Amino acid sequence: MKNFSRKVSRKEAIRRLRRIYDDIPSTKGCEENITSCKAWCCQIQNPQLLYIEFIILWNYLINECSYKFIEEVIEKSVRNYISNKPIKGCIFWDNETCFCKIHKHRPLACRLYGITPHEEFEKRRAILTEQYKSNSDAIFKPQCPLVSIENGAKITEQDTNKWWNQSCNIEESIGVSRNEINDEIGGSYRTYHDHILLYIMPNSIMDELQKLRLMENDIEKDLAVKILMDRLHNNIITLRQKKNGSR
């Protein structure tokens, strides 16, 4: 159940979250090697983020990005949402440059991905590998060896737990109850595409997307997405007027 008595404003919550981001050590190795590795992590990973992190991203999209870019993001979100493949890739990965299109506003999970303590990373990978062991399309690569902390320091699992718990406290401070901060159905820790679609789409459209998920013919799916995007075209233009409302 939602706790609607907010302790702090969203602006204050965002300021607090950015202080956590600033506390995470700067890294090196990713951008320097992007032409060789092609950002395989972004090609196959589907990052998750808290609702307050999504609000940071959404404010950036609405206030600073072109209408064309917003429409592209929404279409990619739709395609990821209706896909039954375990490997979807990040909707903000640019397949031409291999760079992240919202790197400055990336969430905690992306900031820690390359520097998560190895033991912690492997525990998570083992869980996912077991969960998807019967699906030959699932890919869970070892931790990227190219990324490191600039000053040579190491972070511990205690550090990552601290940043996660601090972020959860901020999530709670804007009205999300603690038992909703998870990646289960109804939780606030969602993928980019889930956050975006649940934020902007009416229930009737979400019902249509659920039906598209069940379609097995990829050609028919593609056509249905194009028809849906044509229908949504005029509505997407008005999204700039919707900045800080909640679903």
Buried (B, 14 or more C-beta within 10 A) or exposed (E): EEBEEBEBEBEBBBEBBEEBBEEBBEBBBBBEBBEEBEBEBBBBBBBBBBBBBBBBBBBEBBEEBEEEEBBBBBBBBBBBBBBEEBBBBBBBBEEEEBBBBBEEBBBBBBBBBBBBBEEBBBEEBEEEEEEBEEEEEBBBEEBBEBBBBEEEEEBEEEBBEBBBEBBBBBBBBBBBEEEBBEEEEEBBBBBBBBBBBBBBBEEEBEEBBEEBEEEEEEEEBEEBBEEBBEEBEEEBEEBEEEEEEEE
